Amino acid sequence: MSNVTPQTDAVSAPMPEIPGYRLSRIINHGGLSTVYLGEQIALGREVAIKIMLPHALADEVSRRRFENEVRTIARLEHPHVVSIHEVGRTRDGLPYYAMPFLPRGHLGKRIEQGFARGEVDVISIMEPLLSALEYAHARGVVHRDVKAENVLFDVTERPLLADFGIALRRGFGARMTATGLAVGSTAYMAPEQARGEEVDGRADLYSLGVLCWEMLTGRLPFEAPDALSMAVMHAQNPIPKLPPPLKHWQRFMNRALSKQPDQRFDDAAEMATALAEIKHRGEMSGFGRMMSHLRPLKRWATPAWAGLAVVAIAVVTIAFALNRVEKDGFFRVDPATADKTSAAAADNDPTQAMMAPLPQAPLQDSLQSARTYIAQGRLASPADANAYNSLLTAWHLDSTNPEVAVVVTELTQAFANELERDLREGRDQRAREHLVNATALGQQTGTADSDAQRGLRGKAEQALQARLELAARRGDGADAGKVIALADEFGLSRAASSKLIAQARGIAGDGSVARGLSTSAISPAASVAVSFNPRPVSRGEYARFASAHQRSPALCRERVSLLRMIAPKDWKAPGFDQTESEPVVCVSISDAEAYAQWYSRQTGRRYRLPTAEEAQRMPGSSGRALSMWSADCGRNCQQRQVGGNSWRSGTPQRPLSAGRGYDDVGFRLVRER
C-alpha cells in the first residue's frame, strides 16, 4: 500500500460505491490508487479496498490485464502473502480488489521510527519473506515491488508480503511508464529492472537485499535526490561497506546486491540458506559469550585454548613455507588472471546500458513485438502475447510517434482482413470479436474515423455481399436473413443495408428473411431509434463477460426439489445440456444489465435491455422456447416483466423476482442509434 498522505480532494470526494461493501474512510492515497477501509457487509468483517485511479488504467485492455494479474495473485495461498478476497469494479467502472485490513501498519513506518531490535529481529522478518517469494516464484509470479511499505504486520506481528499490484507472469516484458521509467520503487529496484529489461525472481531478491540492509542499518545502501540518480547508483556504484559490528553480513550483501543477476543468489532457497548460516554464526557467538561466563571451568579452558593456538601457528608457518617454494602462488593473484578479471568487470559494467535513453528502447521493442504478432496472426490472443496489447503499450509510451500511427493502421487492416474472411466463411462470432477489438483500438488511439476503420467496414460490406450472393445461388433464405442482421450489427451505412435487404428479399421473400432480420424501430417509450438483436445472448458470450469480471453465478429458481437443494443450478449447469451458441439462462436481471454495460464498453455503442413493448416486436428464436427479461418493473421494481412463452410457462407476460435467474428465461439487447 502507498504511504502518501491523502490529498484534500480525495478526502472530500464521496466514497465510491461497491455492491456488497460499505466504505468508511481513506487509509492511504497514492499516485495510482486509493486504499479505503470498508466493511464486507455479508460477512461483517473489516477489509482494505484498493481502488485504482482513472488515469492509472485508462483503457479497457490495461484494466483487464490488471484484473488478470490480481486473479493470479489471489491464487497464491501462503501464510506470509496478503490474501485477496475479491476483485471487481466499482459502480463507476474502476477496478478494485479487497484484502484483509492489517492495522499494525507496515515496515517502513517502523524503520522511520528506529528499527533497532537487533539482527535476530531482522532475520525473523527475512525468513518468512523469503519463504513467500520462493512460493510465488515457483508459480511463475515475480513481485517486482518488494519494499518496506509492502511488508505489513497482522495482529500477531506476523510479517506478510503485500501489494503484488504490479506483479506479472514470468516471461512478460517489463512495463514502463509514459516517461520511460520502469514501474517499481527505484530505491529498491534491481539495475536490470530500472533499465526496462526482462526480469525474473532474482530482481525480487535484490530488492529484498536492499530491504535487509535498510533494516540492519536504518538507511538505504544508496541514497540520491531523485529516482533517476538512484537508479544509476544501483547500476554503477560499488556496494558500500557495512559498519564494523555488521561486517559478518558483508559477504551476504555482496551476493544479494550484485549488479549482474547471474552473480546473485540463484533463488530464494539459496538466499535463505545463506541467511541461515549468518543466523547459525550468531547463535555460536552467543554460545561463546555464554562460555566466557562459566568461570569455574576457566582453569581447564585456558590450557586447551593455548594448545589450539600453538597448533594454528604451526599450520600457518608450514603453509607460508610451501607458498614461498611455489613462488607465492597461493596468496598472490597471477597478473594475467587479474587482467582478465578486470576486463570481464569492465565488460559487465552496466553504466552505459543504464545511461542509454530509456523511453526509446521499450517503444521500439513494443512496436517490433506488435508487428511480429501481426505476421503470426496473433492479433488479440493469447492474452499474454498479442499485437493489440503490445501496440497499446507503445501508444502509451508515445502516442505522437509517427511509427505508432503506422502500426495502428497495420493492426486495423489485419483485423479487417480476418473479419472479412470470417464473415465470408460463416464464422460470425469470430468476426464480431474482430469488430469489437478493432472498434476498441480506434477509440483508444483516436482513430475511430480513420481510413483504416472505414476500410474495415468496407471489407465487411464486401464479405456480406459475397455471402448474400452465395445464399442466392443456394436459395438459402435463412442465411440471407443472418446477413441482414449482421449488416446492422456491423454498422454498415443505410444505403448499404437497404441494398442488402432488397437483395435478400429477392432471394427468399419477406417471411424467410424476417426470421433472421435485425429490426429497427422507434421506441415509443424511449423516443429513440433502436436496433433489435436478432438472437438472445449466448452462453459463450456471457461466459467471456463472467470470466472478465469473476462474476458469481446467480441462484437459479425452479420447482422445489431435494436434488436441487443438494446440487443447485446456475447458468453454467442449468439442468440440461447446452452448446456455447445456445441462449444463456439462469441469469438475474442485474446480471443481464451488467452484461449490457460491459458490452457497451467493448463496442463503444449503447446497449440495454428492451422495454416490454419493444420485446413484443422482437423476432422469436429457434430451439428451446424461452421467455426474455425486459427493463419494465412488475408489480414493483423488486420484480421485472418477462415476455414470451417458455418451455415452463404458456403465459406471454409475467412478473418474476429480479434477484435470481430462471432456467426458462434468457435475455436480448437492443442498441440505441
LUMKOL-520941 format. One record per residue (C-alpha): x, y, z; residue number from 1. Coordinates in pm, whole numbers, plus 32768, in hexadecimal, padded with zeros to 4 digits. Layout:
REC   xx   yy   zz pos
REC    X    Y    Z NUM
...
END
This chain:
REC   xx   yy   zz pos
REC 8000 8000 8000   1
REC 8069 8163 7FCC   2
REC 80CE 8235 80F1   3
REC 807C 8386 8057   4
REC 7FAA 8475 8122   5
REC 7E4A 848D 8093   6
REC 7E12 85B9 7FB7   7
REC 7D06 86B4 800B   8
REC 7C2E 8671 7EDC   9
REC 7C44 84FA 7F17  10
REC 7BD1 8525 807D  11
REC 7AAE 8608 8027  12
REC 7A35 8533 7F02  13
REC 790C 8449 7F40  14
REC 795D 82E1 7F8F  15
REC 7958 81F6 7E60  16
REC 7837 8102 7E4C  17
REC 7883 7F8E 7E42  18
REC 7765 7E92 7E5E  19
REC 778A 7DC5 7F9C  20
REC 7878 7EB9 8049  21
REC 7853 7FED 8125  22
REC 797E 80D8 810E  23
REC 79CA 81B4 823B  24
REC 7B0F 8274 8209  25
REC 7C52 8292 8143  26
REC 7D7B 81D4 81D0  27
REC 7E7F 823B 80CE  28
REC 7E84 82FE 7F8B  29
REC 7F91 82EC 7E80  30
REC 7FD0 834B 7D19  31
REC 7F2B 8213 7C87  32
REC 7E2E 81A0 7D88  33
REC 7D70 81EA 7EC6  34
REC 7D47 80F1 7FE2  35
REC 7C06 8101 80AD  36
REC 7B9C 8063 81F3  37
REC 7A54 7FB0 81BF  38
REC 796D 7EA2 8239  39
REC 790A 7D70 8174  40
REC 779A 7D79 81CC  41
REC 7744 7C0A 819D  42
REC 7859 7B93 8286  43
REC 786D 7CC3 836A  44
REC 79E8 7CD6 8353  45
REC 7AD3 7DFC 8325  46
REC 7B8D 7E04 81DC  47
REC 7C7E 7EE6 8126  48
REC 7C07 7F38 7FC6  49
REC 7D01 7FB3 7EC6  50
REC 7C5B 8076 7DAA  51
REC 7D2A 80DA 7C7D  52
REC 7D14 8245 7C0F  53
REC 7C82 828C 7AB3  54
REC 7DCB 82FE 7A19  55
REC 7E88 81CE 7A9C  56
REC 7DC6 80DE 79BE  57
REC 7D3E 81BD 78AF  58
REC 7CCD 80B6 77B5  59
REC 7C0F 7F71 77BE  60
REC 7D3C 7EA0 775C  61
REC 7E0E 7F1A 7880  62
REC 7CE9 7EE9 796E  63
REC 7CB9 7D83 78FD  64
REC 7E2F 7D44 791D  65
REC 7E2B 7DD2 7A7D  66
REC 7D02 7CF6 7ADC  67
REC 7DAC 7BC3 7A4E  68
REC 7EE6 7C0F 7B18  69
REC 7E16 7C36 7C54  70
REC 7D71 7AE5 7C11  71
REC 7ECB 7A4E 7BEC  72
REC 7F2E 7AD8 7D40  73
REC 7DE4 7A6A 7DDB  74
REC 7E4A 7903 7D93  75
REC 7F7F 7929 7E6E  76
REC 7F25 7887 7FB9  77
REC 8049 78B6 80A5  78
REC 804F 7919 8216  79
REC 8134 7A41 81CA  80
REC 8082 7AC9 8096  81
REC 7F5E 7BBA 80C7  82
REC 7E2E 7B07 803A  83
REC 7D37 7BA4 7F48  84
REC 7BC6 7B74 7F95  85
REC 7B2B 7BFA 7E55  86
REC 7B74 7CB8 7D14  87
REC 7A75 7D85 7C57  88
REC 7A0F 7EE0 7BED  89
REC 7962 7FFD 7C9D  90
REC 7819 808A 7C20  91
REC 78EC 8187 7B60  92
REC 79AB 806F 7AB3  93
REC 7AF5 8092 7B70  94
REC 7BAD 7F4C 7BBF  95
REC 7BD7 7EF3 7D2C  96
REC 7C3B 7DD3 7E07  97
REC 7BEA 7D8B 7F72  98
REC 7CE1 7CFC 806D  99
REC 7CFC 7CD5 81E7 100
REC 7D26 7E13 82B2 101
REC 7E71 7DFF 8370 102
REC 7E70 7F16 8474 103
REC 7FD6 7EDE 84F2 104
REC 8063 7FA3 83CD 105
REC 818D 7F67 82EE 106
REC 8302 7F38 831D 107
REC 8356 808E 828A 108
REC 82B5 813B 83B5 109
REC 837D 8067 84A6 110
REC 84C4 80B3 83F7 111
REC 8473 8227 8400 112
REC 8432 820F 8575 113
REC 857B 815A 85AD 114
REC 8587 7FE8 8563 115
REC 868F 7F8E 8668 116
REC 8629 7E3D 86ED 117
REC 875D 7D81 8677 118
REC 87C1 7C84 8572 119
REC 86DE 7B77 85FF 120
REC 85AD 7C4C 85AC 121
REC 8631 7C94 844F 122
REC 865F 7B20 840E 123
REC 8504 7AD6 849C 124
REC 8471 7BBC 8391 125
REC 8555 7B4F 8275 126
REC 850C 79DC 829C 127
REC 8390 79EC 8262 128
REC 83BB 7AE5 8147 129
REC 84AE 79FA 809A 130
REC 83B7 78DF 80CE 131
REC 82A3 79B1 802B 132
REC 837F 7A0D 7F03 133
REC 83F0 78A5 7ED3 134
REC 8282 783D 7EC7 135
REC 8222 7952 7DD0 136
REC 8350 791E 7CEC 137
REC 8308 77A9 7CD8 138
REC 81B5 7807 7C48 139
REC 8241 78F3 7B48 140
REC 81EE 7A37 7C00 141
REC 82EF 7B4C 7C2B 142
REC 828E 7C57 7D2A 143
REC 835D 7D74 7C90 144
REC 831F 7E69 7DAD 145
REC 83B2 7DD6 7EEB 146
REC 83E6 7EF8 7FDD 147
REC 83AD 7F55 8149 148
REC 8252 7FE7 8107 149
REC 81E1 7E9A 8074 150
REC 8235 7DD0 81AB 151
REC 8107 7DDB 8293 152
REC 80CD 7D47 83ED 153
REC 7F99 7C97 8471 154
REC 7F1F 7C98 85D8 155
REC 8015 7B84 8634 156
REC 813A 7C51 85A8 157
REC 815D 7B5E 8487 158
REC 81FA 7C08 8353 159
REC 813A 7BE5 820C 160
REC 81A4 7C49 80AF 161
REC 809C 7D28 8012 162
REC 8045 7DEA 7EDA 163
REC 809F 7D0D 7DB8 164
REC 7FEA 7E20 7CF8 165
REC 80F7 7E34 7BED 166
REC 8150 7CC2 7BF8 167
REC 8147 7C0B 7AAF 168
REC 817E 7AB4 7A23 169
REC 82E6 7A52 79E0 170
REC 8330 7A7C 786E 171
REC 8276 7BC6 783A 172
REC 8342 7CF6 77DA 173
REC 837B 7E05 78DA 174
REC 8267 7F0A 78E7 175
REC 82CB 8073 78CC 176
REC 822D 81C0 7926 177
REC 81DD 82C2 781B 178
REC 8327 8370 7867 179
REC 83EC 8230 7833 180
REC 843A 81E6 79A0 181
REC 8402 807E 7A04 182
REC 82EC 8034 7AFC 183
REC 8367 7FFB 7C60 184
REC 840F 80B7 7D7D 185
REC 856B 811A 7D0A 186
REC 85F4 811E 7E6F 187
REC 85D3 7FA2 7E6E 188
REC 85DA 7F5A 7CF9 189
REC 86D0 7E6B 7C56 190
REC 87A4 7F09 7B40 191
REC 870E 7E30 7A2C 192
REC 85AF 7E8F 7A97 193
REC 8603 8002 7A8D 194
REC 868D 7FD6 792D 195
REC 8542 7F41 78BD 196
REC 85CE 7DE8 787C 197
REC 8514 7CA4 78B6 198
REC 8530 7C3B 7A22 199
REC 8507 7AFF 7AEB 200
REC 8502 7AA5 7C5D 201
REC 8669 7B1A 7C8D 202
REC 85F0 7C81 7C6D 203
REC 8512 7C43 7D9D 204
REC 863D 7BB4 7E5A 205
REC 8704 7CF0 7E0D 206
REC 85E8 7DC6 7E98 207
REC 85D5 7CEA 7FCC 208
REC 874C 7D17 7FFB 209
REC 871B 7E91 7FF8 210
REC 8604 7E6D 80F7 211
REC 86E3 7D92 81D3 212
REC 87F7 7E9C 81C5 213
REC 86F9 7FA6 8226 214
REC 867F 7EDC 8351 215
REC 87E4 7E9A 83C9 216
REC 8865 7FFE 83A8 217
REC 8730 80DB 83A7 218
REC 879D 8169 8254 219
REC 878F 8100 80E7 220
REC 88D5 8089 8046 221
REC 88B2 8196 7F3A 222
REC 8813 82EA 7F72 223
REC 87D2 83EF 7E66 224
REC 86F5 8523 7E3A 225
REC 862B 8499 7D14 226
REC 85BC 834F 7C80 227
REC 86A3 8354 7B50 228
REC 87D9 839E 7C21 229
REC 8775 828A 7D0F 230
REC 8752 8193 7BEF 231
REC 88A8 81F2 7B64 232
REC 8948 81BC 7CBB 233
REC 88B1 8060 7CD1 234
REC 893E 8015 7B78 235
REC 8AA1 8099 7B99 236
REC 8B06 80F2 7CFE 237
REC 8BC8 7FEB 7DC3 238
REC 8B14 7F40 7EDF 239
REC 8B5A 8007 801E 240
REC 8C06 7F74 814F 241
REC 8B32 7F20 827B 242
REC 8B90 7FAD 83D1 243
REC 8C93 7ED7 848C 244
REC 8B94 7E39 857A 245
REC 8ADE 7DB1 8445 246
REC 8C09 7D49 8377 247
REC 8BA3 7BDA 838C 248
REC 8A7B 7C3B 82A9 249
REC 8B59 7CCD 8197 250
REC 8B88 7B8F 80D0 251
REC 8A10 7B53 80D3 252
REC 89D0 7CB8 805D 253
REC 8AD7 7CA7 7F4B 254
REC 8A21 7B7F 7EB8 255
REC 88C1 7C08 7EE8 256
REC 8914 7D5E 7E52 257
REC 89E9 7CEB 7D30 258
REC 89B8 7DBE 7BF7 259
REC 8996 7C8B 7B1A 260
REC 8872 7B9B 7B5B 261
REC 8946 7A65 7B16 262
REC 8A31 7ACA 7C32 263
REC 891A 7ADD 7D34 264
REC 8874 79C3 7DF0 265
REC 87D4 78D9 7CF5 266
REC 868B 78CF 7DAE 267
REC 85E3 791C 7EF8 268
REC 8641 77C8 7F87 269
REC 87B6 780A 7F54 270
REC 8793 7963 7FEF 271
REC 86DE 78C9 8118 272
REC 87FB 77D0 8144 273
REC 88F9 78ED 814E 274
REC 881F 79A1 824B 275
REC 8811 7868 8320 276
REC 898F 785F 8328 277
REC 8996 79C2 83B2 278
REC 8890 7960 84AF 279
REC 895C 7830 8514 280
REC 8A99 78FF 853C 281
REC 89D8 79EE 8618 282
REC 895E 78D1 86EF 283
REC 8AC2 784B 870B 284
REC 8B3B 79A5 8772 285
REC 8A34 79AA 887F 286
REC 8AA8 7854 88EF 287
REC 8C0E 78D9 8908 288
REC 8B99 79F9 89E1 289
REC 8AE4 7903 8ABD 290
REC 8C1F 7833 8AE1 291
REC 8CE4 7964 8B4F 292
REC 8C02 797C 8C7C 293
REC 8C4D 781A 8CEA 294
REC 8D6A 788E 8DCA 295
REC 8D8F 7748 8E8D 296
REC 8E0C 769E 8D51 297
REC 8F03 77B2 8CFD 298
REC 9034 76FA 8D81 299
REC 8FE7 75D4 8C9E 300
REC 8F84 76A4 8B6F 301
REC 90BE 777D 8B68 302
REC 91BB 7663 8B2E 303
REC 90D9 75CD 8A23 304
REC 90C1 7716 8964 305
REC 923A 7748 8986 306
REC 9278 75F4 88EA 307
REC 9191 7642 87C9 308
REC 9248 778C 8790 309
REC 9397 76D6 8776 310
REC 9308 75E7 8674 311
REC 9277 7709 85A9 312
REC 93C8 77BE 85A2 313
REC 9476 7683 8528 314
REC 937A 7655 840C 315
REC 93A3 77BD 8396 316
REC 9520 779F 83A0 317
REC 951D 7665 82C7 318
REC 942B 7701 81CE 319
REC 9504 7837 81B1 320
REC 963A 7763 816B 321
REC 9588 769F 805D 322
REC 950E 77E0 7FC5 323
REC 9671 786A 7FAF 324
REC 96E1 7730 7EFD 325
REC 95C8 7757 7DFF 326
REC 9622 78C6 7DC5 327
REC 9505 7955 7E8C 328
REC 9406 78B0 7DA9 329
REC 9319 7870 7ECC 330
REC 92F2 79D3 7F49 331
REC 9338 7A9C 7E0F 332
REC 9255 7AC0 7CE4 333
REC 92F3 7A78 7B93 334
REC 930C 7BC0 7ACF 335
REC 9273 7B27 7998 336
REC 914D 7AAA 7A64 337
REC 9125 7BFE 7B04 338
REC 9123 7CA5 79B0 339
REC 9019 7BB5 7934 340
REC 8F48 7BF4 7A6A 341
REC 8F65 7D6C 7A3E 342
REC 8F08 7D50 78D1 343
REC 8DDA 7C7B 7925 344
REC 8D6F 7D77 7A2B 345
REC 8D8E 7E8C 792B 346
REC 8CC3 7DC2 7831 347
REC 8BB5 7D8A 7935 348
REC 8BAB 7EF6 799E 349
REC 8A38 7F52 7972 350
REC 8A74 80C9 797C 351
REC 8A58 8101 7808 352
REC 891C 8032 77EC 353
REC 888B 80E5 7918 354
REC 88D1 823D 7887 355
REC 883A 81E7 7734 356
REC 86F3 82A2 76E9 357
REC 85E5 81D7 7797 358
REC 84A8 822E 76D5 359
REC 8524 81D2 7578 360
REC 8580 8068 75BC 361
REC 8433 7FF1 764A 362
REC 8375 80B2 753E 363
REC 8431 8007 7426 364
REC 841B 7EB5 74D2 365
REC 82A1 7ED6 74F5 366
REC 8276 7F3E 7389 367
REC 8352 7E22 7311 368
REC 828E 7D2B 73E8 369
REC 8147 7DB0 735B 370
REC 81BF 7D84 71F4 371
REC 823F 7C25 7240 372
REC 80F2 7BC2 72D8 373
REC 8034 7C55 71AE 374
REC 8107 7B82 70C2 375
REC 80BB 7A4E 719A 376
REC 7F46 7A98 719F 377
REC 7F45 7ACF 731A 378
REC 7E77 7C0C 7306 379
REC 7DC5 7C0B 7458 380
REC 7E18 7AB9 74ED 381
REC 7EAF 7A0D 75AC 382
REC 7E84 7B02 76C8 383
REC 7FF5 7B11 7723 384
REC 8088 7B37 75C5 385
REC 7FC4 7BEC 74B7 386
REC 7FDD 7D18 73D0 387
REC 7EC3 7DDC 7475 388
REC 7F65 7DE9 75CE 389
REC 80C2 7E2D 7544 390
REC 8042 7F4A 746E 391
REC 7F84 7FEC 758C 392
REC 80C1 7FD9 765E 393
REC 8178 8098 754D 394
REC 805B 8190 752B 395
REC 8066 81DE 769F 396
REC 81DD 8214 768B 397
REC 81C2 8314 7571 398
REC 8074 8345 74C4 399
REC 810A 8453 73E1 400
REC 8215 8374 734B 401
REC 81D0 8352 71D1 402
REC 8233 81E4 71D1 403
REC 812B 819B 72D7 404
REC 8021 8229 71EE 405
REC 80A3 814C 70D4 406
REC 8086 8010 71A6 407
REC 7F28 8076 721C 408
REC 7EC5 807D 70AC 409
REC 7F6F 7F2E 706C 410
REC 7EB9 7E86 718D 411
REC 7D69 7F1D 7128 412
REC 7D9C 7E98 6FC7 413
REC 7DF7 7D42 7053 414
REC 7CB4 7D40 711D 415
REC 7BFB 7DA2 6FE0 416
REC 7C94 7C85 6F18 417
REC 7C40 7B82 7022 418
REC 7AE1 7C0F 704C 419
REC 7AA3 7BFA 6ED5 420
REC 7B1E 7A93 6EC5 421
REC 7A4B 7A25 6FEF 422
REC 7910 7ACC 6F69 423
REC 793A 7A28 6E15 424
REC 7966 78D3 6EB5 425
REC 7848 78F4 6FB0 426
REC 7918 791A 70EF 427
REC 783B 7A34 716A 428
REC 78A4 7A30 72D7 429
REC 7A15 7A4D 7281 430
REC 79C1 7B69 7195 431
REC 790B 7C1A 72B1 432
REC 7A3E 7BF7 738F 433
REC 7B19 7C96 7282 434
REC 7A1F 7DB3 7267 435
REC 7A1D 7DEB 73E0 436
REC 7B9A 7DEE 73EF 437
REC 7BC0 7ED2 72C2 438
REC 7AB9 7FC2 7349 439
REC 7B61 7FCB 749F 440
REC 7CB2 800B 73F8 441
REC 7C21 812E 7334 442
REC 7B85 81CB 7468 443
REC 7CBE 819C 753B 444
REC 7DAB 8231 7439 445
REC 7CC3 833E 73B1 446
REC 7CAB 829A 725A 447
REC 7B3A 823C 725B 448
REC 7AFE 830F 7120 449
REC 7C40 82AE 706F 450
REC 7C57 8226 6F0E 451
REC 7CBA 80D3 6FA0 452
REC 7B7D 80C4 7075 453
REC 7AA5 8127 6F4C 454
REC 7B5C 8022 6E7F 455
REC 7B03 7F1A 6F83 456
REC 7991 7F5F 6F56 457
REC 79C4 7F5F 6DDF 458
REC 7A58 7E03 6DF5 459
REC 7934 7D95 6ECF 460
REC 7845 7E13 6DC3 461
REC 7903 7D5A 6CB3 462
REC 7903 7C17 6D7E 463
REC 778F 7C2D 6DC8 464
REC 7748 7C7A 6C5A 465
REC 780B 7B45 6BF1 466
REC 775B 7A72 6CF6 467
REC 7607 7AF0 6C82 468
REC 765A 7A95 6B1B 469
REC 76B6 7937 6B90 470
REC 756D 7920 6C4F 471
REC 74B8 7984 6B10 472
REC 755D 786E 6A4A 473
REC 74FE 7775 6B59 474
REC 73A3 7803 6B94 475
REC 73FC 7823 6D06 476
REC 7302 7920 6D91 477
REC 736A 78E2 6EFB 478
REC 74D3 7943 6EBA 479
REC 745B 7A70 6DF6 480
REC 73A3 7ADF 6F30 481
REC 74DF 7AB4 6FFE 482
REC 759B 7B8F 6F08 483
REC 74A0 7CA8 6F38 484
REC 74BE 7C8E 70B3 485
REC 7638 7C98 7096 486
REC 7628 7DC8 6FB1 487
REC 757C 7E8B 70C5 488
REC 7659 7DFD 71D7 489
REC 7797 7E5A 711C 490
REC 7725 7FC0 70F2 491
REC 7708 7FC9 6F75 492
REC 7679 8103 6EDB 493
REC 7502 811D 6E9D 494
REC 7540 8114 6D28 495
REC 7606 7FD1 6D42 496
REC 7509 7F34 6E31 497
REC 73E3 7F93 6D50 498
REC 7491 7EFB 6C23 499
REC 74D1 7DB5 6CDC 500
REC 736C 7DA7 6D61 501
REC 72E0 7DCD 6C03 502
REC 73C0 7CB6 6B82 503
REC 7365 7BD3 6CA6 504
REC 71F1 7C00 6C69 505
REC 7228 7BA0 6B02 506
REC 72CC 7A5B 6B71 507
REC 71BE 79C9 6C53 508
REC 70AA 7AC6 6C8D 509
REC 705B 7B98 6DBD 510
REC 6FF9 7A78 6EA1 511
REC 713C 79B6 6E91 512
REC 720F 7AEB 6EB0 513
REC 714D 7B6C 6FDB 514
REC 71AB 7A3D 70A8 515
REC 7316 7AAE 70AB 516
REC 72E6 7C23 707C 517
REC 734F 7D26 717A 518
REC 7225 7E0E 719A 519
REC 7241 7F89 71C1 520
REC 712F 8053 725E 521
REC 70E1 818B 7321 522
REC 70A1 812E 7489 523
REC 6F70 81F2 7506 524
REC 6FEA 81D4 766C 525
REC 7146 8253 762F 526
REC 7104 8327 74F5 527
REC 7250 82B5 7465 528
REC 72A1 81D6 733D 529
REC 730A 8079 73A7 530
REC 7388 7F42 72F9 531
REC 7311 7DF2 7378 532
REC 7412 7CDF 739C 533
REC 7388 7BB9 72D4 534
REC 73F0 7AB6 73D4 535
REC 7411 7A96 754E 536
REC 7565 7AB5 75F6 537
REC 7612 7964 75E3 538
REC 76C1 7898 76EF 539
REC 7811 78D3 7648 540
REC 77E0 7A4D 7641 541
REC 7770 7A58 77AB 542
REC 7890 7977 7816 543
REC 798F 7A75 7794 544
REC 78E5 7B88 785E 545
REC 78CE 7AB4 799A 546
REC 7A3B 7A4F 797B 547
REC 7AAF 7BB6 7948 548
REC 79F9 7C28 7A84 549
REC 7A0F 7AE8 7B53 550
REC 7898 7B0E 7B7E 551
REC 77FA 7A12 7C68 552
REC 76D4 7950 7BD2 553
REC 7579 79B7 7C40 554
REC 7494 78C1 7CEF 555
REC 73B3 7812 7BF4 556
REC 724D 77EE 7C6C 557
REC 717A 76C6 7C05 558
REC 7081 75D1 7C95 559
REC 70DA 7555 7DF2 560
REC 71B2 741E 7DE0 561
REC 728B 7372 7EE5 562
REC 7387 7321 7DD3 563
REC 73A6 7491 7D77 564
REC 73D8 74F0 7EE3 565
REC 7504 7409 7EE4 566
REC 757E 746F 7D87 567
REC 74F5 75CB 7D36 568
REC 74EB 7641 7BCE 569
REC 7586 7775 7B30 570
REC 75D2 77F6 79D2 571
REC 76F7 7705 79AE 572
REC 7622 75D6 7A0A 573
REC 74B1 762C 79D4 574
REC 7440 74C2 79ED 575
REC 744E 7471 7879 576
REC 7561 7464 7775 577
REC 75AE 759D 76AC 578
REC 76AD 75FB 75A3 579
REC 7773 7740 75B3 580
REC 7695 77D8 74A4 581
REC 754A 7799 7558 582
REC 74A6 78AD 7628 583
REC 7527 78D4 778A 584
REC 7423 789C 789D 585
REC 7427 78AD 7A18 586
REC 74A2 7A16 7A1A 587
REC 7402 7B20 7AF5 588
REC 7393 7C76 7A7B 589
REC 74C8 7D13 7B1B 590
REC 75A1 7C18 7A5D 591
REC 74F8 7C78 7917 592
REC 751A 7DEE 7958 593
REC 7689 7DC7 79B8 594
REC 76C7 7D08 7876 595
REC 7622 7E20 77AD 596
REC 7706 7F23 7850 597
REC 783A 7E4C 7810 598
REC 77DB 7E0C 76A4 599
REC 779F 7F81 7672 600
REC 78FF 7FCB 76ED 601
REC 798F 7EBF 760A 602
REC 78E3 7F3F 74D0 603
REC 78CD 80B4 7516 604
REC 7755 80AB 74DB 605
REC 7630 80BE 75C9 606
REC 7584 7F72 760E 607
REC 746F 7F31 770A 608
REC 7353 7E44 775C 609
REC 7216 7E7F 7691 610
REC 70D4 7F07 7721 611
REC 6FAB 7E17 772C 612
REC 6F14 7EC9 75FE 613
REC 705A 7EAC 753A 614
REC 707B 7D3E 7599 615
REC 6F28 7CF0 74FD 616
REC 6FA9 7D5E 73A8 617
REC 70EC 7C98 73B8 618
REC 710A 7B61 72DC 619
REC 70EC 7A0E 7380 620
REC 7212 7923 73AC 621
REC 723F 77BB 7347 622
REC 727D 769A 7437 623
REC 71F6 767A 7599 624
REC 70DE 7777 75D7 625
REC 7151 7885 76CA 626
REC 70BE 79BC 7765 627
REC 7195 7AF8 775E 628
REC 71E3 7BF9 786C 629
REC 716A 7D5D 782C 630
REC 71C2 7EA7 78D0 631
REC 705C 7EE4 794D 632
REC 7005 7EB3 7ABB 633
REC 6EFF 7DB6 7B24 634
REC 6E12 7DF4 7C49 635
REC 6F37 7EB5 7CDB 636
REC 70A3 7EE3 7C79 637
REC 7108 7DB4 7D46 638
REC 706B 7CFC 7C22 639
REC 70A3 7D1D 7AAB 640
REC 6FC8 7CBC 7988 641
REC 702C 7B97 78AE 642
REC 6F8E 7B6D 775B 643
REC 6F41 7A44 767D 644
REC 6ED1 78E0 76B7 645
REC 6FD7 77F5 7742 646
REC 6FFE 767E 775E 647
REC 6F86 76A2 78C7 648
REC 6E76 77A8 78A1 649
REC 6D71 77FB 7799 650
REC 6D36 7957 782A 651
REC 6DAC 7A61 772F 652
REC 6DEF 7B69 783B 653
REC 6E41 7B24 79A9 654
REC 6EF8 7BD4 7AC5 655
REC 701C 7B1D 7B66 656
REC 70FE 7B6C 7C8C 657
REC 7228 7C33 7C0C 658
REC 7320 7BA8 7D08 659
REC 735A 7A55 7C69 660
REC 7368 799E 7B1E 661
REC 7278 78A4 7A81 662
REC 72BC 7775 79A8 663
REC 71B6 77E4 78AA 664
REC 7219 7954 788F 665
REC 732E 79EB 77B9 666
REC 736A 7B4D 7740 667
REC 739E 7C1C 7607 668
REC 742C 7D77 75D7 669
REC 73C4 7EA0 7508 670
REC 74B9 7FA0 7481 671
REC 745F 810E 7489 672
REC 74B5 81C4 7348 673
END
